[in-house]
C-alpha cells in the first residue's frame, strides 16, 4: 500500500462496514425472515431476485456486496491481528467489546466464505437457491449451530461496529452520547439477532 | 535518634528482571521489611540497600526510573500488580501482596523496570505539540484565551507522557505503529489554544497519516488507565470529527489552510 494512505484505508474500512455491508446484512436477514411464513413465502420473496436481469444482478452483487465485503474482511483481518488483547488486565466493557469485535470478525471471514460457497457458488454451478437448499443445509445439527453462531457474530459485529463507526467519524464525542449509543446498539443487536435466528430456525 | 519502627511485617515482592535490552527475563522474589507509609519507590530503595533475594542469594540492585516523586513527571511508571501506574503514588498499604512489578513492555525495556519512552517524545515532535511563536521580528500579542477554555484545557495539559495509556492500549505495540492516545490528546490541546490553532491543519495532517488517529480501536482502556483523568477518548472522538471535516476540506476545499 502506498505511503501515508493508512488513514484513508481505515476510514474506508469503517464506512464500508456500514454502507453497504451493514445495510446488506439487514436486508439479507429481513429477506430470510420471510421463511417464517413458510417455504412458499420465502421462495416468492427470493424469486423476486430472478426478475432482475442476470448481468445487472452480477454487477450489483460485485459492486455492492463482494468488493466492499472483501475489502472490509481482508483489511479487517489485518486490523484484528495487529491488536494485542489485554482484557485480563483491563476487564472493562469497552475492552471486551473491542476484543469480541475482532473475534467475531475473524470468525465471520470463515463463516461468510463457507456460506458463499454453500449457496452463491452452488447456484453459479447450477443449483437452485430456494427454501429446500437451506433446509438441507440446516438439517445437519452441527451446520445449524454453525449458522446460528455465524448469524449472531454478524449481528453483533454490525451493532458494535455501528457504535465505533459513530465514534470514528466524530459523531458521538461525549461519554454520555457514547453510552446512550451503546444501549441503542445493544437493543439493535437483540432485534436483528431475533430476526436472524428466527429465520434460520424456520428452515429446520 | 528515632529508629525506624520495626513492625515485624514482611512484604513479599516479585520483580520481573532483565539485564540487557532484548535480553532474557526472569522473576526474582524479595522479602522487604515493612515501614509505615511505604510506597513502591521506597520498597525498591530498600531492595537497593540490601539486594538479596528471598532465598538469600545476592543479586544486582534493581534499576528503575524516577524523578519528581509526586506523580507529575511520569518517569516512574511501571506495571504494579498487573496495572500500569506510577510507583511513587502506589502505596504499599493499598496493594495486595505479593506485589508484582513489571516494566511497561509496550516500550523497549532498557533494564529491569526502566523503559525507553522515546516513541512518545518523538510522537510529540511529529504532531508539533507546541505553539510556534518564533520569528524574525516581534509578532506581538496573540489572541486571548477565554478563561473557561483555559481551565478546561488545563485538564488536557496535565499529561505527563508517563506512558500508562500507551501500555493500556491494545493497539500500541511493536506489531502496530499506532501513535497512541497521549500525543493525540496533545493535538487537541494545541489545536484549542488560540495561537496554536493557527497551525491546526498541520497537526491534523500529521495524525491523518500512517499510524495516526484512525488506528484507534475504541477499546477505551486509555481513559480508564490515565492517572490524571484526562478525557483521552473524548479527545480522540473530537479529533475524529476535526479530521472528518479536514478530509472534506482537503478534497473539496479550494485553497483552505487553517479556516
Boltz contact constraints between the chains, C-beta under 6 A:
constraints:
  - contact:
      token1: [A, 4]
      token2: [B, 209]
      max_distance: 6.0
  - contact:
      token1: [A, 4]
      token2: [B, 210]
      max_distance: 6.0
  - contact:
      token1: [A, 6]
      token2: [B, 210]
      max_distance: 6.0
  - contact:
      token1: [A, 7]
      token2: [B, 208]
      max_distance: 6.0
  - contact:
      token1: [A, 7]
      token2: [B, 212]
      max_distance: 6.0
  - contact:
      token1: [A, 7]
      token2: [B, 214]
      max_distance: 6.0
  - contact:
      token1: [A, 10]
      token2: [B, 214]
      max_distance: 6.0
  - contact:
      token1: [A, 11]
      token2: [B, 214]
      max_distance: 6.0
  - contact:
      token1: [A, 82]
      token2: [B, 175]
      max_distance: 6.0
  - contact:
      token1: [A, 82]
      token2: [B, 176]
      max_distance: 6.0
  - contact:
      token1: [A, 83]
      token2: [B, 170]
      max_distance: 6.0
  - contact:
      token1: [A, 83]
      token2: [B, 171]
      max_distance: 6.0
  - contact:
      token1: [A, 84]
      token2: [B, 170]
      max_distance: 6.0
  - contact:
      token1: [A, 84]
      token2: [B, 173]
      max_distance: 6.0
  - contact:
      token1: [A, 85]
      token2: [B, 170]
      max_distance: 6.0
  - contact:
      token1: [A, 86]
      token2: [B, 170]
      max_distance: 6.0
  - contact:
      token1: [A, 89]
      token2: [B, 82]
      max_distance: 6.0
  - contact:
      token1: [A, 90]
      token2: [B, 221]
      max_distance: 6.0
  - contact:
      token1: [A, 92]
      token2: [B, 224]
      max_distance: 6.0
  - contact:
      token1: [A, 94]
      token2: [B, 219]
      max_distance: 6.0
  - contact:
      token1: [A, 94]
      token2: [B, 220]
      max_distance: 6.0
  - contact:
      token1: [A, 95]
      token2: [B, 219]
      max_distance: 6.0
  - contact:
      token1: [A, 95]
      token2: [B, 221]
      max_distance: 6.0
  - contact:
      token1: [A, 98]
      token2: [B, 217]
      max_distance: 6.0
  - contact:
      token1: [A, 98]
      token2: [B, 219]
      max_distance: 6.0
  - contact:
      token1: [A, 164]
      token2: [B, 218]
      max_distance: 6.0
  - contact:
      token1: [A, 167]
      token2: [B, 218]
      max_distance: 6.0
  - contact:
      token1: [A, 167]
      token2: [B, 237]
      max_distance: 6.0
  - contact:
      token1: [A, 168]
      token2: [B, 240]
      max_distance: 6.0
  - contact:
      token1: [A, 169]
      token2: [B, 244]
      max_distance: 6.0
  - contact:
      token1: [A, 170]
      token2: [B, 237]
      max_distance: 6.0
  - contact:
      token1: [A, 170]
      token2: [B, 240]
      max_distance: 6.0
  - contact:
      token1: [A, 170]
      token2: [B, 241]
      max_distance: 6.0
  - contact:
      token1: [A, 170]
      token2: [B, 244]
      max_distance: 6.0
  - contact:
      token1: [A, 173]
      token2: [B, 234]
      max_distance: 6.0
  - contact:
      token1: [A, 173]
      token2: [B, 237]
      max_distance: 6.0
  - contact:
      token1: [A, 173]
      token2: [B, 238]
      max_distance: 6.0
